[in-house]
């Protein structure tokens, strides 16, 4: 029943996600593709979420991430309006969950992710939006366990490396890194241990 509800909610938000992308880019991704990504994300969240408040935090990040990922793919930018407001919202949900150990781990990984991506940004390898997105994803992924966050980093590097090779082969100088970060996070969430830690 929970999975069916997740699918319904995912389908309901598809027009809003497409609208957010069109407002930011004057382009609309195909509805079937947004629906597929939205439903996939919803099912993954229900499967891997660690309690109701973590489910809510993951859902907020996923909805924003889907829109932001498409915007980045189209325009090479991750809008602050889709990322920054989620930091206090997600933090509030995780604080409300009342698990001090998980909260400290989430905060530590979010900070570490922003430092790591900040170094890459200073070196010209990623943008400021990628730094913020990495911190946000680090927060929700580390809530489950350290390993999920580590796998996300490895998966992001692998996917981003593949993108870089493809971009070079096509003679392009840059490519959007946000989708690689989001896909890396989804991969890590899917592969993480079932019982958390």
Secondary structure by P-SEA (a helix, b strand, c coil): caaaaaaaaaaaaaaaaaaaaaaaccccccaaaaaaaaaaaaaaaaaccccaaaaaaaaaaaaaaaaaaaaaaccccccccccccaaaaaaaaaaacccaaaaaaaaaaaaaaaaaaaaaaaaccccaaaaaaaaaaaaaaacccaaaaaaaaaaaaaaaaaaaaaaaaaccccccaaaaaaaaaaaaaaacccccc
